Amino acid sequence: MRIWVTRTEPDNRSTAARLQALGHDVVSVPVLGVRPFSTEQPDLLPDAIVFTSMNGVRHHAARAQYKALPVFVVGDATAGAARDAGYSDVRSAGGDVRDLQRLILNDLAPPARIVHFGARETAGDLKGFLRRFGYLVERRIVYTAQAVAIRWLLQVRTELPSIDGILVHSPRAAERVARVLAGTSWRGNVWCLSEACALRLTDLPGIRLHFSSRPNEAALIEMVRQDRVIRMPCRASLRAVSAATRRTFASAPWQPANDNPDLPGEDDGPKTDPPPAA
């Protein structure tokens, strides 16, 4: 198959390589771009650090005194990035934001001071959740995800007749893909990292929409490889979709917390501080 990978640079390269190893032809055209965001360092040394994406690791300014602190991350890919950055005590939730919340509650007693390095806007409210349990949480914005202008995506629109499927890693990316597909007769497969991504595409008629059972790339690629999918009807109401999901998978919906390109609400322009936390 010929598959359009919409993920941001540089992570789209590993996604493309995985698909090519399975014999697929890849069109790698990101719909979002990641930009570093200058921020001040925390005044006090925290008791722990939280990363909810590989981009959070890439763009934060690590201090030598941070390296021995416990580091809590949402998924295994981010855990690998944190270890590569020199952190020695990295603890992965291996799932979504709720898994991360449980991991922190189990491993770290309040009123620990936590610093979360992440995007300007992310899904969920990790900061608010932890504060309710007595933690002292400080967010440091180290990058922002900006939408690629539609005019730069016109070329991929002209190639849609030759594209069999699309990979979508975030709700924000799904919104951009929906704009590209709007008004076309394209009827291929769209494989989404999560239900939250898929919900942004339900108004497109005729596409075959799927979301993976776990919010990570391994599950997404496996879904493409084996066609083990949760299928979602287009033009479905949110209530009907959620009800169908609960009947099929008691643990769904998953809510990804890796905030690199994969989460909602990172609109362009200045935002008030503090933004929602992941």
C-alpha positions as CSV (number, residue, x, y, z in Angstrom):
1,M,0.0,0.0,0.0
2,R,0.9,3.6,-0.4
3,I,0.6,5.4,3.0
4,W,0.7,9.0,3.9
5,V,2.5,9.6,7.2
6,T,1.4,12.9,8.8
7,R,3.6,12.8,11.9
8,T,6.0,15.6,12.7
9,E,9.7,15.6,12.0
10,P,11.9,13.9,13.0
11,D,9.7,11.1,14.4
12,N,8.0,10.6,11.1
13,R,11.3,9.1,9.8
14,S,11.1,6.1,12.2
15,T,7.4,5.7,11.3
16,A,8.2,5.7,7.6
17,A,11.0,3.1,8.2
18,R,8.7,0.8,10.0
19,L,6.1,0.9,7.2
20,Q,8.7,0.5,4.5
21,A,10.1,-2.6,6.4
22,L,6.6,-4.0,6.0
23,G,6.7,-3.4,2.2
24,H,4.6,-0.2,2.0
25,D,5.4,2.8,0.0
26,V,5.4,6.0,2.1
27,V,4.5,9.6,1.5
28,S,6.0,11.5,4.5
29,V,4.4,14.9,4.7
30,P,3.9,16.4,8.2
31,V,0.9,18.4,8.9
32,L,2.3,20.0,12.1
33,G,5.7,21.5,12.8
34,V,7.4,21.5,16.2
35,R,9.1,24.7,17.3
36,P,11.3,25.2,20.5
37,F,9.8,27.5,23.1
38,S,12.1,29.5,25.3
39,T,11.4,29.1,29.0
40,E,13.0,29.9,32.4
41,Q,14.4,27.1,34.5
42,P,12.6,26.2,37.8
43,D,13.9,28.2,40.7
44,L,14.1,25.2,43.0
45,L,15.4,21.8,42.4
46,P,12.4,19.5,42.0
47,D,11.9,16.1,43.6
48,A,10.9,14.6,40.2
49,I,10.5,15.4,36.5
50,V,7.7,14.5,34.2
51,F,7.9,14.2,30.4
52,T,4.9,13.5,28.3
53,S,6.6,13.3,24.9
54,M,10.0,12.8,23.2
55,N,9.8,16.5,22.2
56,G,9.6,17.5,25.8
57,V,12.9,15.6,26.4
58,R,14.5,17.1,23.2
59,H,13.7,20.7,23.9
60,H,14.2,21.1,27.7
61,A,17.4,22.4,29.0
62,A,18.7,19.6,31.2
63,R,20.8,20.4,34.3
64,A,23.5,18.1,35.7
65,Q,21.7,18.0,39.0
66,Y,18.5,16.7,37.3
67,K,20.1,13.5,36.0
68,A,19.7,11.5,39.2
69,L,16.1,12.6,39.9
70,P,13.2,10.2,39.3
71,V,11.7,10.8,35.9
72,F,8.1,9.8,35.1
73,V,7.1,9.4,31.5
74,V,3.9,8.4,29.7
75,G,5.3,5.8,27.3
76,D,8.3,3.7,26.5
77,A,9.5,5.7,23.5
78,T,9.8,8.8,25.7
79,A,11.5,6.7,28.4
80,G,14.1,5.8,25.8
81,A,14.6,9.4,24.9
82,A,15.0,10.3,28.6
83,R,17.6,7.6,29.1
84,D,19.5,8.8,26.0
85,A,19.5,12.3,27.5
86,G,21.4,10.9,30.5
87,Y,18.6,10.3,33.1
88,S,19.3,7.2,35.2
89,D,16.0,6.7,37.1
90,V,13.3,6.6,34.3
91,R,9.9,5.2,35.1
92,S,7.5,4.6,32.2
93,A,3.7,4.3,32.6
94,G,3.6,2.5,29.3
95,G,0.2,3.9,28.4
96,D,-1.9,7.1,28.6
97,V,-2.2,10.0,31.0
98,R,-4.3,8.0,33.5
99,D,-1.6,5.4,33.6
100,L,1.0,8.1,34.3
101,Q,-1.2,9.5,37.1
102,R,-1.4,6.1,38.7
103,L,2.4,5.6,38.4
104,I,3.1,8.9,40.1
105,L,0.6,8.3,42.9
106,N,2.1,4.8,43.5
107,D,5.8,5.8,43.4
108,L,6.0,9.4,44.7
109,A,4.5,10.6,47.9
110,P,3.1,14.1,48.2
111,P,3.9,16.9,48.7
112,A,6.7,16.2,46.3
113,R,7.7,19.0,44.0
114,I,7.3,18.0,40.3
115,V,8.4,19.8,37.1
116,H,6.6,18.9,33.9
117,F,8.5,19.8,30.7
118,G,6.1,19.8,27.7
119,A,4.1,21.5,25.0
120,R,2.3,24.8,25.3
121,E,-1.0,23.1,25.3
122,T,-1.6,19.4,25.9
123,A,-4.5,17.0,26.6
124,G,-5.8,16.3,30.1
125,D,-5.0,18.1,33.3
126,L,-2.1,16.3,34.9
127,K,-1.1,19.4,36.8
128,G,-4.6,19.9,38.3
129,F,-5.0,16.2,39.1
130,L,-1.7,16.0,41.0
131,R,-2.3,19.2,42.8
132,R,-5.6,17.8,44.2
133,F,-3.5,15.0,45.8
134,G,-1.1,17.5,47.4
135,Y,1.7,17.6,44.9
136,L,3.5,20.8,44.1
137,V,3.5,20.9,40.2
138,E,5.2,23.4,38.0
139,R,4.9,23.3,34.2
140,R,7.6,24.5,31.9
141,I,6.7,25.0,28.2
142,V,9.6,23.9,26.0
143,Y,8.0,23.6,22.6
144,T,4.9,24.4,20.6
145,A,3.3,22.5,17.7
146,Q,2.3,24.8,14.8
147,A,0.0,23.8,11.9
148,V,1.6,23.6,8.5
149,A,-0.2,26.0,6.2
150,I,-2.8,24.3,3.9
151,R,-1.1,25.7,0.8
152,W,2.0,23.5,1.6
153,L,-0.3,20.4,1.7
154,L,-1.8,20.9,-1.7
155,Q,0.8,18.6,-3.3
156,V,-0.3,15.7,-1.2
157,R,-3.9,16.5,-2.0
158,T,-3.1,16.0,-5.7
159,E,-1.6,12.6,-4.9
160,L,-4.6,11.3,-3.0
161,P,-5.8,9.1,-5.8
162,S,-2.6,7.0,-5.4
163,I,-2.7,6.9,-1.6
164,D,-4.3,3.9,0.0
165,G,-4.1,4.9,3.7
166,I,-3.2,7.7,6.1
167,L,-1.5,7.4,9.5
168,V,-2.6,10.0,12.1
169,H,-0.8,10.4,15.5
170,S,-2.8,13.2,17.1
171,P,-6.2,14.9,17.2
172,R,-4.6,18.1,16.0
173,A,-3.1,16.3,13.1
174,A,-6.4,14.7,12.4
175,E,-8.0,18.2,12.1
176,R,-5.4,19.2,9.4
177,V,-6.0,15.9,7.6
178,A,-9.7,16.5,7.6
179,R,-9.2,19.9,5.9
180,V,-7.0,18.3,3.2
181,L,-9.6,15.5,2.6
182,A,-12.6,17.8,2.7
183,G,-14.4,18.0,-0.7
184,T,-12.5,15.1,-2.2
185,S,-13.7,11.7,-3.2
186,W,-10.9,9.9,-1.3
187,R,-12.2,6.6,0.3
188,G,-9.1,4.9,1.8
189,N,-8.1,3.8,5.3
190,V,-7.2,6.2,8.1
191,W,-5.4,4.6,11.0
192,C,-5.4,6.7,14.2
193,L,-3.3,6.5,17.3
194,S,-6.4,6.9,19.5
195,E,-10.1,7.4,19.5
196,A,-9.5,11.1,20.2
197,C,-7.8,11.3,16.8
198,A,-10.5,9.3,15.1
199,L,-13.3,11.5,16.4
200,R,-11.9,14.5,14.4
201,L,-12.5,12.6,11.2
202,T,-16.0,11.1,11.6
203,D,-17.7,13.7,9.4
204,L,-15.8,12.6,6.3
205,P,-18.0,10.4,4.3
206,G,-16.8,7.1,2.9
207,I,-13.4,6.7,4.6
208,R,-12.6,3.6,6.6
209,L,-11.7,4.9,10.0
210,H,-9.8,2.9,12.6
211,F,-8.1,3.5,16.0
212,S,-5.6,1.4,17.8
213,S,-6.3,-0.4,21.0
214,R,-3.3,1.3,22.8
215,P,-2.1,4.8,22.3
216,N,1.4,4.0,21.1
217,E,3.1,3.7,17.7
218,A,3.8,0.0,18.1
219,A,0.1,-0.7,18.4
220,L,-0.6,1.6,15.5
221,I,1.8,-0.1,13.2
222,E,0.6,-3.5,14.3
223,M,-2.9,-2.4,13.5
224,V,-1.8,-1.6,10.0
225,R,0.2,-4.9,9.6
226,Q,-2.5,-7.2,10.9
227,D,-5.7,-5.2,10.4
228,R,-6.5,-5.7,14.1
229,V,-8.6,-2.6,14.4
230,I,-11.4,-1.0,16.2
231,R,-13.5,0.3,13.4
232,M,-15.4,3.6,13.8
233,P,-18.3,4.7,11.7
234,C,-18.1,8.0,9.9
235,R,-20.7,10.7,10.6
236,A,-21.4,9.1,14.0
237,S,-22.3,11.2,17.0
238,L,-19.9,11.3,19.8
239,R,-22.4,9.7,22.1
240,A,-23.0,6.8,19.8
241,V,-19.3,6.3,19.1
242,S,-18.5,6.3,22.8
243,A,-21.3,3.9,23.6
244,A,-20.2,1.5,20.8
245,T,-16.6,1.7,22.1
246,R,-17.6,0.9,25.7
247,R,-19.6,-2.2,24.5
248,T,-16.6,-3.4,22.5
249,F,-13.7,-2.6,24.7
250,A,-14.3,-2.0,28.4
251,S,-11.0,-0.2,28.7
252,A,-11.6,2.3,25.8
253,P,-11.3,5.1,25.1
254,W,-7.6,5.6,25.6
255,Q,-6.3,9.1,26.0
256,P,-2.8,9.6,24.8
257,A,-0.6,11.9,26.8
258,N,2.5,12.2,24.6
259,D,2.1,15.7,23.7
260,N,4.5,16.0,20.7
261,P,2.2,16.0,17.8
262,D,-0.4,13.7,19.4
263,L,-2.7,15.8,21.5
264,P,-5.4,18.4,21.0
265,G,-5.4,22.1,21.6
266,E,-2.0,23.4,20.4
267,D,-3.4,26.3,18.4
268,D,-1.1,28.9,17.0
269,G,-0.8,32.3,18.8
270,P,-0.1,33.3,22.3
271,K,-1.8,31.6,25.2
272,T,-2.5,32.7,28.7
273,D,-0.4,31.1,31.5
274,P,-0.8,28.4,32.8
275,P,-2.2,26.4,29.8
276,P,-3.9,23.1,30.2
277,A,-1.4,20.4,31.3
278,A,-1.0,16.9,30.0
